[in-house]
Amino acid sequence: MRLSWQDLGKPRADKADGKPVEITGFPLTSLPSGRTGHFLMMAEPGCCQGCVPNNPLAVVEVFADRPLERGRGALRLSGTWRVSFDGEGWRYQLHGASVKPGMTRRALMAASPLFCLPVPAMAQAADGTAVDVHSHAGNIIQMSFGRGQALDIASPMSRGGVSAICLAVVSDSPIITTSGGRLRPGRDPRPGELYSFSQSSFSALHKLARDQDLPIIRTAAELRAARSSRPSVIVSSEGADFLEGRIERLDEAHQRWALRHLQLTHYRPNELGDIQTEPSIHGGLTAFGAEVIRRCNQMGIVVDVAHGPYELVKKAAAATSKPLVLSHTSLSDRQTPWTRQITSNHARAIAATGGVIGIWPIPAYFPNIVSYAMDGFARMVDVAGIDHVGLGTDQMGLPGGSTMPSYADLPQLAAALRTRFNADETAKLLGGNYRRVFEVSIG
């Protein structure tokens, strides 16, 4: 059985306990010798203990019956897979490890290198002010909610230097299904159904914030003051379906639930407009959608056009007086049908409003942190500009897993970005740009 690094932390890796497996990665050991029978292996090369991710799901502890030659490149190892549930140690171990000959180009690409910056440089790049503009962390959405206890958000945020996340409920969840390999609306909602569901979801989000001592940000001053030493959340909704065509519900969500970030559409063409993954029925943005945007501008709610097609974005740009956010996507000028990626023109339309485009860590597009930084962030910067790109992880909302599954891994991303951008530019990408948009939008 061959395991990839994207399998770690998922059922496939856990179910391999006690089975023979193969995995390719980069060894690290503090011993001076090039041969050792015990070392740590990672998806990226590391030069010192400071390079080891502060994430038990991102490291494999290797035990060999005979000392192995580490070399300087990736190793393809075979052995017996062991899964540990000791919270103080590494989750995964490989016992009886031996080197498999014949590294393939594909295997090398799957474990492509990350420049190992000194630990102080990593700390400088992740300075405790990062902001994730789109997240479902904490077991808050329907695909995970109710399947066990809420997951810890605050600790990994603190370790990774993340000060705030836009934590999103998903307003159309009850009627979304998987069909033809993609998420689609399975039926029309019943009157009041999505409003009622969203009220319960907002309540669950507030409970999670209380239980984990995560302050809820309501003002620009509160976001300016936010630091990873005591992480905060911005209440967000993925989809404005809970409005059900009633503008007064926006005022209610703003006052009762502290809603400060609203994504207009999700996986259902709704009363506000069309979506990227279904045929157009509204020609982009509806008149009600434009009304909602103007009301958000007046009240102090960030407008998010993720999942909206280019026609919606152009009309939203014409309707808004504040910057737009497109919270989670990536760049592609070779688009396939129903893609969630965007073209250069789409990206520039967001930048023209002064807005921010969040880059998501989808393994199919970005198989490792270096690719996420260079092929994701840097390519979007080349198109939209350094002031218009941000971090949009969609944490716990990506069915296919994540290249950056934990906020504790953010220093690795910061280090990769620092190979191309200076400290100030990296700070913009990891939070500064969204802070500016939030301040302008909230007033």
N, C-alpha and C positions, 0 to 999 in steps of 0.2 A: 504494500500500500504506500503510495507516494503522498506526502503531506506538503502543503505550501504554507507560507507564513500567514496567508489570509485565513487558513483553517483554524489557527490558534484562537482560543476563546470561544469556539463554536462547537456544536455537537459532534461534528466529524472528527475533530481532534480528541475530544473526550471519549468518544466511543472506540477509539483506537487503542485504549489502555490494554497493555499486555500483548499487543500484536506487533509483528515485524513491520517496520516502516522504513521509508527513505525520506530524507529531508536535506535540502541544500542551504547552507548559510556560511557565515563568517565567524571563525573562532576568536576568542579573546581569553587571555590568561595573564595573570600578574607574574608568572614564572619567567625567568630569563631564558630558559631552555626552549628550543624550538620543538621539542618533543614532550608530550604530557599525556597522561591518561585521564585527566579531569579538567574540563574547561567549560566556559559558557559560549553559546553560539547565538548569533543574532542575524537578523535579515540584512544588516548593513555592517561594513567593517568598522572596527573600533581600535583605538591605539592604547587605551588605558581604562581603568575602572570607571573613570568619570564619563565614559561613553556609553556605559550600560544603561538602557532605558529603565526608568523608575516605574516599571510596569511588569508584573509577574507573568503576564500573558504574551510578552514580546521577547522572551528569552527561553532558550532550551539549555538545561544543564546536562552536559555530556559526560558519561562514564565509559571508558574503554578498558578492555581486559589487558591490552598492551598499549604502551605509549604511542601516540600518533604524531606524525609530523604535521605541524600546523601550517607551515608555509605562509604566504602573504595574500592568498586569494581565497575564493570560496571553496568549501569542502562539500562533497556529496557523501553523506553518511547513511549507513544502514544500521539498524539495531532494534532493540525491543523498546517500545514506547511505554512510558509510565506517566500516569496522571496523579498528582498530589493535590490534596485539598487542605494542606497546611498553609494557613494564611500568612505565615512568617517566611515561607520559602518560595522557590520557583514552582510554578504550576506544572511544568512539563519537564520530563527527563528522558534521556535516551541511554539505555544500558546496553553493554556489550557492543559498543559502537565500533564500526570499522569503516574504512574509506572505500567508497565505490569508485572504480576508475571510469574515465570517459565522461568528463563534464561536457554537457551540451551547451550550445550557444543560448538556447532557451532557458536552461537552468541558470546560466550566468546572468542573463538579463533579469530573471526573477529575483536575484539577489544582488542587484546592481549597487555600486558603491555610493556611500554618503561621505562627503568630505568630513573628516573628523576635526572639528574646530576645538580649540582649548575650551575647557569648562567655563572660564570667565567670559569668553565670547558668547557662549550659549546663554549664560545668565543675563548678559547685557541685552541680548536680543529679545528675551522673554522676561520683561521687567515687571511683571505683575499687573499690567494694565490691558492685557489682551481681551478682546470681546469676540464671542462667537455670534454671528448674526442670524443663525438658524440652528436650533437644537431641539431634540426630544429627550434629552438625558433624564435619567431618574426613573425610568419605567412608567412614563406618564401617558403614552398614547395607547390606542386600543389594541395594536398588534402585540403589545407587551403588558399593558395594564391589567392587573388582576392575576397575573401569572407569577405570584410570589410577592415579596415585599419590595417597596421602593428601593432603588439602588442609590448608593452614595454618589452625590454630585460634588459636594464641597471639597472633599479631600483631594481628588485628582485635579480639580481646578486650582487649588492652592499650590499643589506640587508643580503644576505646569505653568503657573503664572497667568492664569485666566481670571480676570476680575469680574466679568459679567457674561451671561449668555441670554440670548433671546429664546426663552423657553416656550415652545409652541404646542398648544392643543391643536387637534385636527378636526375641523368642524363638519366635514362630510364623511367621517369614518363609517357611520352605520350603513351607508349604501354603497361603499366601494368594495369591489371584488377583484380577483385576478382572472382575466380572460384573455386567451391568446398570448399568454406570456407577459401581459402588461396589466397595470392597475387601471380599472375602468369603473364607471358608475354601473352598478348591477340593476338598479331600479330607481324609480322616482321616490323621493322622500315623502313621508306622510306629513300633513300640515302640522307644524309645531315640533316635529321630530328632531330636526337638527338644532333648533334653538334649545330644546330641553337637554339634548345630549351635550351641547357645548356648555350649558350652565353647570352640569355635573363635572365636566372636564376642567373648567376654570376653578371650581371648588377643589378638585383633586390637586391641581397645580398649587393653589394657595396652601393647602395642607402640607404638601411636600416641602414648600418653602419654609413654613413654620417649623416642621419637624427637623429640618436640617439647618435651621438658623441662617437662612438665606434671605437677606433683605430684598424686598421688592422695590425696584426703582420706578419712581413716578416723575421725577424732575431731571432736568439737565444737570443741575448741581449735584444730585445724587450719583449720576453716572460719572461726572468729573471726579468725584471723591472715591469711587469704587476702586478697590485693590484686591488682589488675590488673597491677601491675608484674611479677608472676610468676604468671600465671593457673594455676588448678588445675581438676581434674575430680573429680566425685563419680560413682562407678560406679553405673549404673542399668540396670534391665531393663524394657523395655516388654512386659509380659506375664510371668506366672510359669509359663508352659507348660513350661519346662525341668524343673520339679519332677516332672511326670508323676505327681502324686499321692503323692510321697515327700517327707515333711517334712524328712528328714535332708539332702536336697540343698540346703535353705536354709542350713543350718549350713556346708556345704561352700562355697557361693557367698560367704558372709560371710567365711570364713577365707581361702579360696584366692584369690578375685577381689576382695576388699574391697567387696562389694556393700553399699551403704548406702541405696539407694532402689529400691523394688520396686513396679511397677504390676501389679495383680492380673490384669487381663485386657487383651486387645487386640482383634484382629479374629476371634477364634475363641472361642466359648463353651467354656470349659475346665473343669478339675477344681475351680476355685475359684468360678466363677459365670458369670452372663450378661453380655452386652454390649449396648450401645445399638443397634447396627446389625443385630441378628438377633433373631428371636422368642425369647421367654423359654422356657427349658427347665428352669431350676433354681429359679424364683421369686426370683431375685436372687442372694444369696450362699449357697454350699454350706456344709455343716459343715466340710469340709476348708478352705474359704476362711477361715472364722472361726478355725480352728486356726492357719493361716498368719499371720493378723493378730496373734493373741496371741503367737505365737513371734517375729514381727518386733518387737513391743513389748518383749519380754524381751531380745532380742539387741542391739537398737539399729539398726533398719532403718526408714526412713521408709516408710509405707504410702501408696500412690498409687491412687486409685480412678477415674482417667481411663478413659474408654470403658465404665465400668460404668453400668447404668441406675439410676434413682432407688431402686428396690427394693433393689438391691445396696448402695447408699450408706447407706440407712437401717439395714440389718442390719450393715454394717461399722461404722457409728457406735455401734451397741449393743455390738459385740464389742471395740472398741478401748479402750485406756486412754491412748492418745496421740493427738495431733492427726492428722487425715487431710489428705492433699494431693490435689487434683484438678488435674493439672499443665498441661493444655492444652485450653481450651474457651472459650466466650463465652456471653453471656446471650441468651436468646430465649424469650419467652412466647407466640410463635406458631410452634410447632414443626411441622416436616414429618416424615414417616416416615423413620426411620433416621437422624435428626439426631445430630450429635455435640455440639450445643449443649445447654445446660441451662436449666431453669426457675428462677424465684426460690426456690421451695421447695427445689429440689435444691441451690442455692447456699447457702441458709441452713443446710441439714443439715451441710454441710462446716464452715461458720463456727461452728456450735454445738459442734464438737469442738475449737475453737481453731485450725482448719486454714487452708490457703491454697488459693486457686483461681488457677491460672496462665492468663493471657489470651494467646491465640495471634494472630498477625498475618496472617489469611487475607484476601487481597485482595477476595474476593467479599463479605465482611462489612465490611472496613475498607480502602477503596481508597487511603488515604494515612495518614501518621503522625498527623495531627490526628484523623482518625476513629478510628484505633487507640487513641489516648489518651482521647478524649472518649466515643466510642460503645462502646469496649471496656472500658478500665480504669474510667473514671468511672461508667459505668452499673453495673458490678459492685460498685463501692464503695458506691453508693447502696443496693444490695440487701444486701450481705454485710458491709459495714463496712470502714474503712480498714485494719484489722489483718489482713484475710483475703483480700487480692488480691496477686498477684505476676506475674512475667514468665515466660511459658512459650512460647518461640518455635517449638518443633518444627522448629528449623533443619535443613534438608536432609531433612526428613521430610514436607514439604507438596508433593504432586505438582503443585498449581496455582500454585506460586510463593509468595512472601512479601512482605508490605508492608515488612518490615524484613529484607532479605536478608543483611545483614552486621552483626556486632557493632560494627563501626566506626560504624554509624548510631545507636547508642544515645543519644548526646547530643541528637539531634533529638527522640527520644521523651521524654527527660528535659525538654527545653525545652517541649514541648507539654504535658506533665503539670504543669509549673510554672505554666501559665496558670490552673490550677484548684486545685492543691495546694501547700502550703508545702514548704520544703526537707526537713523531717523526714518529712512524709507521703510525699513523692516517694521518699525513701530507703527507706522501708518497702516501697513498691510495687515497687521495683527490686531488692530483695534482703533488706531487713531482716526482713520477715515470714517468709520462708523460713528465714533464719538462726535465728530464734526456734524455729520448728517443728523444724528439724534438731537444735538443741541439746536440746530436750525429748525428742525421739525417740531420739537416740543416747545421751544420758545422760552 
